[in-house]
Amino acid sequence: MSYVSREDLAPGLRMAALDRYVIFFRVLDGTVRIERVLHGARNLPMLFGTDSDASPAD
């Protein structure tokens, strides 16, 4: 089974969908590290700080 690479959000990040949620993880030295579990309707680029349209917080 393969999982979607999300290098656009963070280096080495992969994604798996489960119902309405997405699980973001990395595999490091044979160990799976869960980074975040988020609802699929969230603005993912904004949450990972990669949204070029988002204005910086004052």
C-alpha positions as CSV (number, residue, x, y, z in Angstrom):
1,M,0.0,0.0,0.0
2,S,1.4,3.4,-0.9
3,Y,0.5,6.8,0.6
4,V,0.4,10.2,-1.0
5,S,3.6,12.2,-0.7
6,R,3.0,15.8,0.6
7,E,6.5,17.2,0.1
8,D,4.6,20.5,-0.8
9,L,3.7,20.9,2.8
10,A,6.9,19.6,4.6
11,P,9.9,17.5,3.7
12,G,9.3,13.7,4.0
13,L,5.6,14.2,4.8
14,R,3.1,11.5,3.7
15,M,-0.7,11.5,4.0
16,A,-3.3,8.8,4.6
17,A,-7.1,9.4,4.6
18,L,-9.4,7.9,7.1
19,D,-13.1,8.8,6.9
20,R,-13.2,12.6,7.1
21,Y,-9.7,12.9,8.5
22,V,-6.2,13.0,7.1
23,I,-3.2,11.6,9.0
24,F,0.1,13.2,8.2
25,F,3.2,11.1,9.0
26,R,6.9,10.6,8.3
27,V,8.8,7.3,8.2
28,L,12.2,7.8,10.0
29,D,14.6,4.9,10.3
30,G,11.8,2.4,9.9
31,T,9.6,4.1,12.5
32,V,6.3,5.8,11.7
33,R,6.0,9.2,13.3
34,I,2.5,10.7,13.3
35,E,2.8,14.4,12.8
36,R,-0.8,15.6,12.7
37,V,-4.4,14.3,12.4
38,L,-6.7,16.9,10.9
39,H,-10.2,17.1,9.5
40,G,-10.1,17.0,5.8
41,A,-12.0,20.2,5.3
42,R,-9.2,22.3,6.9
43,N,-7.0,24.6,4.9
44,L,-3.9,22.4,4.9
45,P,-1.4,24.7,3.3
46,M,-2.3,27.5,5.8
47,L,-1.9,25.1,8.8
48,F,1.5,23.9,7.6
49,G,2.6,27.5,6.9
50,T,2.9,27.0,3.1
51,D,-0.1,29.1,1.9
52,S,1.4,31.9,-0.2
53,D,-2.0,33.7,-0.2
54,A,-2.2,34.0,3.6
55,S,-1.2,37.2,5.1
56,P,1.2,37.1,8.1
57,A,-0.4,37.6,11.6
58,D,0.1,41.0,13.2
